[in-house]
């Protein structure tokens, strides 16, 4: 996949199918799994619905129920599939260990957790809050990623390793953000509008904690294990506990 090429959904799906067919030709024993996950489906939305059901449902009846809910969401809101396509392409561009589309779709639990959140957010906005919270709970249990349905998340977002990630209620995450493992983003007070706002292109390194009514500006970085409770200007790096700013025009000021 070209570094800066953005594929439309139908072209991306054709690429995924070609990858699957190539894998099947080289490894027939993988065929049954590839058929149920990819080749039996008519498009990316149906394949994603299958993945969500398979990852969140413990029983066959649950898997089918959750897949059905996801299919309904994707058919009612095609922009969810557009977002999922951008998320998938972002992995192929930004993960140095991956330049294909099929393996993240099949194996990256952070990708599936993010698409399950997109469905739960769709349910939340339709005031189906109980079912939305159920999807959040199941994602937390099965995938170790807990994203509140009321959060707002952009596109081309990458949950790297995706273990121990918590994104709380009313958090805002912009486009092209990368979130590593064991990151917590949440409020200090249980009030709407008091949650962190993460700007475009931000990197949140492993173990980072971002709390309160604060902003992390575009293309900023938060270092591993940092505790951020004050604004981080765009382009700056926040490191330490409590976090301090480095690599800024006025480096060394409290974050």
Secondary structure, 3 states (H helix, E strand, C coil): CCCCCCCCHHHHHHHHHHHHHHHHHHCHHHHHHHHHHHHCCCCHHHHHHHHHHHHHCCCHHHHHHHHHHHHHHHHHCCHHHHHHHHHHHHHHHHCCCCCCCHHHHHHCHHHHHHHHHHHHHHHHHCCCHHHHHHHHHHHHHHHCEEECCCCEECCCCEECCCCCEEECCCCEECCCCEECCCCEEECCCCCCCCCCEECCCCEECCCCEEECCCEECCCCEECCCCEECCCECCCCEEECCCCEEECCCCCCCEC
